[in-house]
Amino acid sequence: MNASIRKSLLRALTNNHLNITGGRTSTLKSISTALVGILAFTASTAFAVNPCNPLTVPGAYIRWIPAAEVIDQLELHIDGTAAWYQSTAFDFLVTGGTFIREVGSWKCVSATRLVVTTIGMGYQPTQTPDAFPPNNLVTDEAKFAYLRHTHQFDVVSINTLNRTRRVFMEIKLSDNPLDPNVVPLSIQDTSVQALFQRVIPLTSDLP
């Protein structure tokens, strides 16, 4: 532990002992400040030693695609769970189909690389009879396949991930989407690199 951080924590604990009958609020603030410092130091040290680790990777990331006016959303949680979503879900919903938010897990596979797998559901347009008036067909949405994404990311910095590979599968509803040996209805394997940036609190929005 950094010597200055250790001294700050010991000072806070000593103040708590000396002022046990008063000044508790300020003492607790001192302890909180020291602990925040310890966590920040630990995280920065962990990143320097091992960029892919549970202390530094978790967070919310987006990939901004300005030409298509699209963002990908990626959540990596400290417990190893993950979520993926894309802003195109409601584009051409009636005529083109849609998909739901995918959930899954992530893990480090090397000192600088992680893999994320998420699973969701895909929906496509379908024609169904309308009761008013009878026999008219209306467009609706119906589930057609499980969707499974597996992404490979390299850790570029504490706030940036670079996706170097993506495998996307559509899986029959009668098959188990968790099966690693499942035979998909379709598969896309792409190696186009894409940068995902961490969403950080923007205090500049609150002048």
C-alpha positions in Angstrom: 0.0 0.0 0.0 1.3 3.5 -0.8 2.9 5.0 2.3 1.0 8.3 2.1 -2.4 6.5 1.8 -1.5 4.3 4.7 -0.7 7.3 6.9 -4.1 9.0 5.9 -6.0 5.9 7.0 -4.1 5.6 10.3 -4.7 9.3 11.0 -8.4 8.9 10.3 -8.6 5.9 12.6 -6.6 7.7 15.4 -8.9 10.7 15.2 -11.9 8.4 15.6 -10.4 7.0 18.8 -9.5 10.4 20.2 -12.9 11.9 19.4 -15.1 9.0 20.2 -17.6 11.3 22.0 -17.7 14.0 19.3 -16.8 14.9 15.8 -17.9 11.5 14.5 -19.2 12.9 11.2 -16.0 14.5 10.2 -14.0 11.5 11.3 -16.1 9.2 9.1 -15.5 11.5 6.2 -11.8 11.2 6.8 -12.0 7.4 6.8 -14.1 7.5 3.6 -11.6 9.8 1.9 -8.8 7.5 2.9 -10.6 4.4 1.6 -11.4 6.1 -1.7 -7.7 6.9 -2.1 -6.8 3.3 -1.3 -9.3 2.0 -3.9 -8.1 4.5 -6.6 -4.4 3.5 -5.9 -5.3 -0.2 -6.0 -7.1 0.1 -9.3 -4.4 2.2 -11.0 -1.7 -0.3 -9.8 -3.8 -3.2 -10.9 -4.2 -1.7 -14.4 -0.5 -1.1 -14.7 0.3 -4.7 -13.8 -2.6 -6.4 -15.5 -4.9 -4.2 -17.7 -7.6 -6.9 -17.9 -8.9 -7.4 -14.3 -12.1 -7.1 -12.4 -11.0 -3.8 -10.7 -10.6 -1.8 -13.9 -12.6 -3.3 -16.7 -16.2 -3.1 -15.2 -18.2 -0.2 -16.4 -20.6 1.1 -19.1 -19.2 1.5 -22.6 -20.6 2.8 -25.9 -19.4 2.5 -29.5 -20.4 5.5 -31.5 -20.9 5.1 -35.2 -21.5 8.7 -36.5 -22.0 7.7 -40.2 -24.8 5.4 -39.3 -26.1 7.5 -36.3 -25.9 4.4 -34.2 -24.5 3.5 -30.8 -23.7 0.1 -29.3 -24.1 -0.2 -25.5 -21.9 -2.6 -23.5 -22.1 -3.2 -19.8 -19.4 -5.2 -17.9 -20.1 -5.8 -14.2 -17.7 -6.5 -11.4 -19.4 -9.9 -10.8 -18.6 -11.1 -14.3 -22.1 -10.5 -15.8 -22.5 -8.4 -19.0 -25.2 -6.9 -21.2 -25.2 -5.7 -24.8 -27.7 -3.6 -26.8 -27.8 -1.4 -29.9 -29.8 1.7 -30.7 -31.1 0.2 -34.0 -33.5 -2.1 -32.1 -36.5 0.2 -32.9 -35.5 1.2 -36.4 -38.0 -0.1 -39.0 -39.6 -2.1 -36.2 -42.7 -3.1 -38.1 -41.1 -4.0 -41.4 -37.6 -5.1 -40.3 -38.0 -6.9 -37.0 -36.2 -6.2 -33.7 -34.3 -7.7 -30.8 -34.2 -7.4 -27.0 -31.3 -6.5 -24.7 -28.9 -9.3 -24.5 -27.4 -10.6 -21.2 -24.4 -12.8 -20.5 -20.9 -12.9 -19.0 -17.4 -11.7 -19.5 -13.9 -12.9 -18.5 -10.3 -12.1 -19.0 -8.5 -14.6 -21.2 -5.1 -12.9 -21.0 -3.4 -9.9 -19.4 -4.8 -7.6 -22.0 -7.8 -9.4 -23.6 -11.3 -10.3 -22.6 -14.2 -12.2 -24.1 -17.9 -11.3 -23.7 -20.9 -13.6 -24.6 -24.4 -12.4 -24.5 -27.8 -14.0 -25.5 -31.1 -12.5 -26.4 -34.1 -13.0 -28.7 -34.8 -11.8 -32.3 -38.2 -10.9 -33.6 -39.4 -10.6 -37.2 -42.5 -9.3 -38.9 -45.4 -11.6 -39.5 -48.8 -11.3 -41.1 -51.8 -12.2 -38.9 -55.5 -12.0 -39.7 -57.3 -9.0 -38.2 -60.8 -9.6 -36.7 -62.0 -6.0 -37.6 -62.7 -6.3 -40.5 -62.4 -10.1 -40.9 -59.7 -11.5 -43.2 -57.6 -8.4 -43.4 -53.9 -9.1 -42.7 -51.9 -6.9 -40.3 -48.2 -6.9 -39.6 -47.1 -8.0 -36.2 -43.9 -9.2 -34.5 -43.1 -12.8 -33.6 -39.9 -14.3 -32.1 -37.9 -16.3 -34.7 -34.5 -17.1 -33.1 -32.2 -16.8 -30.2 -29.4 -14.4 -30.8 -25.9 -15.0 -29.4 -23.0 -12.5 -29.6 -19.4 -13.4 -28.6 -17.0 -10.4 -28.7 -13.3 -10.3 -28.3 -11.8 -7.1 -26.8 -8.3 -5.8 -26.2 -7.9 -3.4 -23.3 -6.4 -0.3 -24.8 -6.6 1.9 -21.7 -8.6 2.2 -18.5 -11.4 3.8 -20.5 -11.1 2.2 -23.9 -11.8 -1.3 -25.3 -11.0 -2.3 -28.8 -13.2 -5.0 -30.3 -11.1 -7.2 -32.6 -13.5 -9.9 -33.4 -17.3 -10.6 -33.2 -19.2 -13.9 -33.8 -23.0 -13.5 -34.2 -25.3 -16.5 -34.3 -29.0 -17.0 -34.9 -30.1 -20.1 -33.2 -33.3 -22.2 -33.6 -35.9 -21.7 -30.8 -35.9 -25.5 -30.3 -32.1 -25.5 -29.6 -30.3 -24.5 -26.4 -28.7 -21.1 -26.9 -26.1 -22.0 -24.2 -24.8 -25.0 -26.1 -21.3 -24.3 -27.3 -21.7 -26.9 -30.0 -25.0 -25.8 -31.3 -25.5 -25.6 -35.1 -26.8 -22.1 -35.8 -29.3 -21.1 -38.4 -26.8 -18.5 -39.5 -23.4 -17.2 -38.3 -21.3 -14.1 -39.0 -17.7 -13.9 -38.0 -16.1 -10.5 -38.4 -12.8 -9.0 -37.5 -13.5 -5.3 -38.1 -12.0 -3.4 -35.2 -14.3 -1.1 -33.2 -13.5 1.2 -30.2 -15.8 1.2 -27.2 -15.4 4.1 -24.8 -16.3 4.2 -21.1 -19.2 6.5 -20.2 -17.8 8.7 -17.4 -19.6 11.2 -15.3 -19.6 14.6 -17.1 -19.5 17.3 -14.4 -19.2 19.8 -17.3 -23.0 19.2 -17.9 -23.6 20.8 -14.5 -21.9 24.2 -14.6 
